[in-house]
Structures are given as C-alpha cells and as structure tokens.
C-alpha cells in the first residue's frame, strides 16, 4: 500500500502543481524521486509531526493540497490537537496519510502499533476516514481524496499486501463492497486484514457455512445500506478489524444495526482486546497471538452461527 500511495501522489504532483507532500523524516528512499523531480512540492519537516500538520493547514489556506505522511501513531496521536484545531475545526483541505495500520510494525513494539487511530479520528467533526484493503484500493483512494475538499485520514498498511481487486476496480467513497456472497453469516471488515477474512470465509464453505464478506473502505461516513442489508439477509454479523475493539470499526457497525432496532441479530466484534501488544514476532504471528488470525475468524463465525 505504501508504494501504491507513493507512486500515485507522484503522478498527482506531476499533473497538479498544487499537490504538496509533507513528510516527518521518514520514507527517505521511497520519496527520493518525488523530492528530486518536484523540490518545490516536497517538505521534510523533520521529526516534528505536530508542526507538519500546522504547516499543512497554512498551505491549504493558500490554495495548496497538502498530503502529510508518517507512521500512524505519530501522525494521529502526537498531532491530535493540531488535527482538531488547525484542520477539522476549520474544515481545512489537509490529507492525513498514516502508514503501518494495525500490527504491521510488529517487531517495533507497542509504540509503533496502530490500534487506537480509528477510535480517536472518527470522533472529530469533518474528518473522513478511508481504510483500503489492498494496494489497488490504496491507489484509487489516493486519487479520490485529492479531489475531496476537506480533511481526510487515509489508513495504509506498509508494503507487500496481497491484491484483492482488479485494476479496473472502481473506488467509490462511502460505498462498501460485497467481495463474496453468502447466506448464513456475514463478515464485515476493513483494511488489509480483509485478505485473511476472505481466506477464512472460503474455508468455512467446507463446513457448509455460507459466509458473505463485505469490505468497508470508508469507515466515516460508513455505508449503512450494505450493513443493514447483510444483517437482514443473513442474521449473523461478525466484524473483524486490526484495531482495539473499544471505539473501533466494529463499534461503528454495531451502532448502525442497533439504531435500526435490529436487536435480534447475532453480532460480535473481533479485534484486539484491552491490553498492549508486547509479544514479539512477525505480523502474522502477532495476529494469531492476539486472536485475530485466520483460525480465530473461523472459530468466531462457527460459534456465532451455531449459537
């Protein structure tokens, strides 16, 4: 996803001199070509993330389209006051691009895990949240948010995520995508863990459980229609996210269902529980250790469907 974003913003900047790329002293190699070809459109603010957001807000007020980029915990938590006051409060045209969603920076520990960002960003008025499932969707989303007037948070993985979509996939903001049909249960998910969900859903077919899979690429505003349709038609909903359960993506889905008085639906959220993830291992090992791996998804669907 990171490389898809870098390539896309390069092409955007080539065709639109108002596009600016602001970095907080990371991505030195992947942004080399951008910096060399568009030196007037690139600013490295150094390890000063809060200042980067304020600089971006100033540029936006001058008609520029700034994309700010760094690791998710640093671009969402170190900068929260600036995002609230300089960007969201004034509905400023600043794009917040965070890399390393969920547990992907596994070996760097809890300081680099991104498990709180959805919760804290979705509460901000005027903020839109985009969570691509693969590199193709990341590219399409980057193109889309360049045209949106106002704050957007783009939540990316890093590099090496498998592709789910074809190149002709049409990204439409605010619209969820049914990736797999199913009649017995629905898994609603977001981000790169969507690939794990698809694998789990296909394996559940061997146990005669027909599972629908829905990818929600826009967490805020969320596609209520596709959620309610799945709830009515399958009656069983599992949300899966690489994020803390409290205040995360699953909470948004739950709100949609409960506000329609659909309390008869079998529903559960699968995500990280209330603890810091200090276990050491690679990305796949951490997902399994903390209960959001493929086999955890399979187990939860079975338990929910048979309950």
C-alpha positions as CSV (number, residue, x, y, z in Angstrom):
1,X,0.0,0.0,0.0
2,X,2.8,2.4,0.8
3,X,4.4,2.0,-2.6
4,X,1.0,2.4,-4.3
5,X,0.5,5.7,-2.4
6,X,3.9,7.0,-3.2
7,X,3.6,6.2,-6.9
8,X,0.1,7.8,-7.0
9,X,1.0,11.0,-5.3
10,X,4.0,11.4,-7.6
11,X,1.7,11.2,-10.6
12,X,-0.8,13.6,-8.9
13,X,2.0,16.1,-8.3
14,X,3.2,15.9,-11.9
15,X,-0.2,16.9,-13.2
16,X,-1.1,19.4,-10.4
17,X,1.4,21.8,-9.0
18,X,-0.8,22.5,-6.0
19,X,-0.2,19.0,-4.7
20,X,2.3,19.1,-1.8
21,X,3.9,16.1,0.0
22,X,4.9,16.7,3.6
23,X,6.9,14.1,5.5
24,X,8.2,13.8,9.1
25,X,11.6,12.5,8.3
26,X,10.6,9.0,7.1
27,X,10.3,7.5,3.7
28,X,13.7,8.9,2.7
29,X,14.3,6.3,-0.1
30,X,10.7,5.9,-1.4
31,X,10.3,9.6,-1.8
32,X,13.7,10.3,-3.4
33,X,12.2,10.6,-6.9
34,X,9.4,12.9,-5.7
35,X,11.8,15.1,-3.9
36,X,14.2,15.3,-6.9
37,X,11.6,15.9,-9.5
38,X,9.3,18.3,-7.5
39,X,11.5,20.0,-5.0
40,X,9.1,22.9,-4.6
41,X,6.3,20.5,-3.7
42,X,8.1,18.5,-1.1
43,X,8.7,19.5,2.6
44,X,10.5,17.4,5.2
45,X,9.5,19.0,8.5
46,X,11.8,16.6,10.4
47,X,10.6,14.8,13.5
48,X,8.1,17.5,14.2
49,X,4.8,15.9,13.3
50,X,2.6,18.5,15.1
51,X,4.4,21.3,13.3
52,X,3.9,19.4,10.0
53,X,0.1,19.4,10.4
54,X,0.1,23.2,11.2
55,X,2.3,23.9,8.2
56,X,0.0,21.8,6.0
57,X,-3.0,23.8,7.3
58,X,-1.3,27.0,6.4
59,X,-0.5,25.7,2.9
60,X,-4.1,24.6,2.5
61,X,-5.3,28.1,3.3
62,X,-3.1,29.3,0.5
63,X,-4.7,27.0,-2.0
64,X,-2.3,24.1,-1.9
65,X,-3.4,20.5,-1.5
66,X,-1.1,19.1,1.2
67,X,-0.7,15.4,1.9
68,X,1.0,14.7,5.3
69,X,2.7,11.4,5.8
70,X,4.3,9.4,8.5
71,X,3.8,6.4,10.8
72,X,0.2,6.2,12.1
73,X,0.8,6.6,15.9
74,X,2.9,9.7,15.2
75,X,0.6,11.3,12.7
76,X,-2.6,10.7,14.8
77,X,-1.6,11.0,18.4
78,X,1.4,13.3,18.5
79,X,-0.6,15.7,16.3
80,X,-4.1,15.3,17.7
81,X,-4.6,18.9,18.9
82,X,-3.3,20.3,15.6
83,X,-5.6,18.0,13.6
84,X,-8.6,19.0,15.8
85,X,-7.9,22.8,15.8
86,X,-6.0,23.6,12.6
87,X,-7.6,21.0,10.3
88,X,-11.0,19.8,11.4
89,X,-12.3,22.8,13.3
90,X,-11.7,25.0,10.2
91,X,-12.6,22.2,7.7
92,X,-9.2,22.6,6.1
93,X,-8.2,20.8,3.0
94,X,-5.4,18.6,4.6
95,X,-4.9,14.9,3.9
96,X,-3.6,12.9,6.8
97,X,-1.8,9.8,5.5
98,X,-0.7,7.2,8.1
99,X,1.3,4.2,7.3
100,X,1.6,0.9,9.3
101,X,-2.0,0.1,10.1
102,X,-2.7,-2.3,13.0
103,X,0.1,-4.6,14.0
104,X,2.1,-4.4,10.8
105,X,5.1,-2.8,12.5
106,X,5.1,-5.9,14.6
107,X,8.7,-6.1,15.8
108,X,8.9,-2.4,16.7
109,X,6.5,-2.9,19.6
110,X,3.6,-1.1,21.1
111,X,5.0,2.4,20.4
112,X,4.6,1.7,16.6
113,X,1.4,-0.4,16.7
114,X,-1.6,1.5,15.3
115,X,-4.6,0.2,17.3
116,X,-6.2,3.4,18.5
117,X,-6.3,5.6,15.4
118,X,-9.8,4.8,14.1
119,X,-11.3,5.5,17.6
120,X,-9.7,8.9,18.0
121,X,-10.0,10.1,14.4
122,X,-13.7,9.2,13.8
123,X,-14.9,11.3,16.7
124,X,-13.6,14.5,15.0
125,X,-16.2,16.5,13.1
126,X,-15.5,17.0,9.3
127,X,-13.0,14.1,9.3
128,X,-13.4,11.4,6.7
129,X,-11.6,8.0,7.2
130,X,-10.5,5.8,4.3
131,X,-9.1,2.3,5.0
132,X,-8.1,0.5,1.8
133,X,-7.9,-3.3,1.7
134,X,-5.1,-3.7,-0.8
135,X,-2.6,-1.7,-3.0
136,X,-5.1,-1.2,-5.8
137,X,-7.7,0.3,-3.5
138,X,-5.0,2.4,-1.9
139,X,-4.1,3.9,-5.3
140,X,-7.7,4.6,-6.2
141,X,-8.4,6.1,-2.7
142,X,-5.4,8.4,-3.1
143,X,-6.7,9.7,-6.4
144,X,-10.2,10.2,-4.9
145,X,-9.1,12.1,-1.8
146,X,-7.1,14.5,-3.8
147,X,-10.5,15.7,-5.2
148,X,-12.2,15.9,-1.9
149,X,-12.4,19.4,-0.2
150,X,-11.7,19.0,3.5
151,X,-9.9,16.7,6.0
152,X,-9.3,13.1,5.1
153,X,-7.5,10.4,7.1
154,X,-6.0,7.6,4.8
155,X,-5.1,4.5,6.8
156,X,-2.5,2.4,5.0
157,X,-0.5,-0.8,5.5
158,X,3.2,-0.8,4.5
159,X,4.4,-2.9,1.6
160,X,3.7,-6.4,0.4
161,X,0.0,-6.7,1.0
162,X,-1.7,-9.1,-1.4
163,X,-4.0,-7.7,-4.0
164,X,-7.8,-8.4,-3.8
165,X,-9.1,-6.1,-6.5
166,X,-8.5,-6.0,-10.3
167,X,-7.0,-2.9,-11.9
168,X,-10.4,-1.9,-13.3
169,X,-12.0,-1.8,-9.8
170,X,-14.0,1.5,-9.3
171,X,-13.4,3.0,-5.9
172,X,-16.5,4.8,-4.7
173,X,-16.2,6.6,-1.4
174,X,-18.8,5.8,1.2
175,X,-19.8,2.5,-0.5
176,X,-19.0,-0.9,0.9
177,X,-18.1,-3.8,-1.4
178,X,-19.5,-7.3,-1.3
179,X,-16.4,-9.4,-2.0
180,X,-18.1,-12.8,-1.5
181,X,-21.7,-13.8,-1.5
182,X,-23.1,-15.8,1.4
183,X,-26.4,-16.7,3.1
184,X,-25.6,-18.0,6.6
185,X,-23.4,-15.3,8.1
186,X,-21.7,-12.0,7.2
187,X,-18.1,-10.9,8.0
188,X,-17.8,-7.1,7.7
189,X,-14.2,-5.9,7.7
190,X,-11.8,-3.1,6.7
191,X,-8.1,-2.7,5.8
192,X,-5.5,-5.3,4.9
193,X,-7.0,-8.0,7.2
194,X,-9.7,-8.3,4.5
195,X,-7.4,-10.8,2.8
196,X,-7.4,-13.0,5.9
197,X,-11.2,-12.8,6.1
198,X,-11.6,-13.9,2.5
199,X,-9.4,-17.0,3.2
200,X,-11.4,-17.8,6.3
201,X,-14.7,-17.4,4.6
202,X,-13.7,-19.8,1.8
203,X,-12.5,-22.4,4.3
204,X,-15.8,-22.1,6.2
205,X,-17.6,-23.2,3.0
206,X,-16.0,-26.7,3.6
207,X,-18.1,-26.8,6.8
208,X,-21.2,-25.9,4.9
209,X,-21.3,-22.4,6.3
210,X,-22.0,-19.8,3.5
211,X,-20.3,-16.6,4.5
212,X,-20.8,-13.2,2.9
213,X,-17.7,-10.9,3.1
214,X,-18.1,-7.1,2.9
215,X,-15.2,-4.7,2.7
216,X,-15.9,-1.3,4.2
217,X,-13.3,1.1,2.6
218,X,-14.8,4.2,4.1
219,X,-15.1,4.0,7.9
220,X,-16.5,7.5,8.2
221,X,-19.0,8.2,6.7
222,X,-20.0,4.5,6.7
223,X,-22.2,2.7,4.2
224,X,-25.3,1.9,6.3
225,X,-27.3,0.3,3.5
226,X,-24.9,-2.6,2.8
227,X,-24.6,-3.3,6.6
228,X,-28.4,-3.4,7.1
229,X,-28.9,-5.4,4.0
230,X,-26.5,-8.1,5.2
231,X,-28.0,-8.0,8.7
232,X,-31.5,-8.6,7.4
233,X,-30.5,-11.3,4.9
234,X,-28.0,-13.4,7.0
235,X,-29.0,-12.5,10.5
236,X,-25.4,-13.1,11.8
237,X,-22.7,-10.4,11.7
238,X,-19.0,-10.7,12.7
239,X,-16.9,-7.6,12.4
240,X,-13.1,-8.1,12.0
241,X,-10.6,-5.3,12.5
242,X,-6.9,-4.9,13.2
243,X,-7.6,-2.3,15.9
244,X,-8.7,-2.2,19.5
245,X,-12.3,-3.3,19.9
246,X,-13.2,-0.3,22.1
247,X,-14.3,2.5,19.8
248,X,-13.1,0.9,16.6
249,X,-14.6,-0.1,13.4
250,X,-16.9,-2.8,14.9
251,X,-18.4,-0.2,17.2
252,X,-19.5,1.8,14.2
253,X,-21.1,-1.2,12.5
254,X,-22.8,-2.1,15.8
255,X,-24.3,1.4,16.1
256,X,-25.8,1.2,12.6
257,X,-27.5,-2.1,13.4
258,X,-28.8,-1.1,16.9
259,X,-30.1,2.2,15.7
260,X,-32.4,0.3,13.3
261,X,-33.7,-1.7,16.3
262,X,-32.3,-4.9,14.8
263,X,-31.5,-6.4,18.3
264,X,-32.4,-9.9,17.1
265,X,-29.2,-10.1,15.0
266,X,-26.4,-12.4,16.2
267,X,-23.5,-10.0,16.4
268,X,-19.9,-10.0,17.6
269,X,-16.8,-7.8,17.2
270,X,-13.4,-9.4,16.7
271,X,-10.4,-7.2,17.3
272,X,-7.6,-6.5,19.8
273,X,-8.7,-6.7,23.5
274,X,-7.8,-4.3,26.2
275,X,-4.1,-4.7,26.5
276,X,-0.9,-3.5,24.9
277,X,0.6,-6.0,22.4
278,X,4.1,-6.6,23.7
279,X,4.5,-10.1,22.3
280,X,7.5,-10.3,19.9
281,X,7.1,-11.8,16.5
282,X,6.3,-11.0,12.8
283,X,3.0,-9.7,11.6
284,X,1.2,-13.0,11.1
285,X,2.5,-14.3,14.5
286,X,1.1,-11.2,16.3
287,X,-2.3,-11.5,14.6
288,X,-2.6,-15.1,15.7
289,X,-1.2,-14.4,19.2
290,X,-3.8,-11.7,19.8
291,X,-6.8,-13.5,18.5
292,X,-7.4,-12.0,15.0
293,X,-5.7,-14.6,12.8
294,X,-7.4,-16.7,10.2
295,X,-8.3,-19.5,12.6
296,X,-9.7,-17.1,15.1
297,X,-12.0,-15.7,12.4
298,X,-13.2,-19.2,11.5
299,X,-13.8,-20.1,15.1
300,X,-15.8,-17.0,15.9
301,X,-18.0,-17.4,12.8
302,X,-18.8,-21.0,13.8
303,X,-19.5,-20.1,17.4
304,X,-21.8,-17.2,16.4
305,X,-23.6,-19.1,13.6
306,X,-24.3,-22.1,15.9
307,X,-25.3,-20.1,18.9
